[in-house]
Amino acid sequence: MPIKDWNDDDKPREKLMRHGAETCSVAELLAILIVNGTKDKSAVQLGEEVMRTCDNNLVCLVRNSMDSYQTVEGIGPAKACIIKAAAELGRRIHIANLGERVKINSPEEAYNYMQFLKCEPVEEFWALYTNNSGMLLHKTKVGDGNAGDVLVDFRKLTLNALNCNASRVILCHNHPGGTMMPSREDINVTNNIKELMKKINISVVEHIIIAGDTYFSFVESQML
């Protein structure tokens, strides 16, 4: 049955307007984006099929390419482009500060703040710069690459620390493959950055590795 023939409370757009976006399933939100279904499938059914290609995993949805969305019959380049644009907006919103004052004084707080990294398909290395009370002054990506081969820009890391007058640095990177434990290279890079920051009187107070829904803390593991 076409969506136009559904009860108003079941139509995704009307449901969102009457009861709020949080009441809609992911498939319903996708249906609102892609607007039209096909002769044989409603827009909600197309949304459900797109999610099945991701094993109903939103992280996978963000990581997937437009080509992967188009493996669903009824999702062409235009609809795939809309889905990818929405996924990218969500990713950027997660990265943005949105003007709030952020304090980070524990590995859990660092993990919660940097959770967007679990959506990234390649390793990214970030530095969070804080004052002595843990107030976030600045954050920036200082490296990326493939597993075990992340190139960290030490000059960028140092200049940013000086420019924002930071007292402390929290290091953070992701393991897209899901392995939580640090590699030998991760340990070496951490130690090198620690020695580099010491020369300009800045403390490296934590390094966390984000691996899906969990993280590894160098401090909690007594490696820093």
Buried (B, 14 or more C-beta within 10 A) or exposed (E): EEBEEBEEEEBBBBBBEEEEEEEBBBBBBBBBBBEEBEEEBBBBBBBBBBBEBBEEEEBBBBBBEBEBBBEBEBBEEEBBEBBBEBBEEBBEEBBEEEEEEBEBBBBEBBBEBBBBBBBBEEBBBBBBBBBEEBBBBBBBBBBBBEEEEBEBBBEBBBEBBEEBEBBBBBBBBBBBEEEEEBBEEBBEBBBEBBEBBEEEEBBBBBBBBBBBEEBBBBBBEEBB
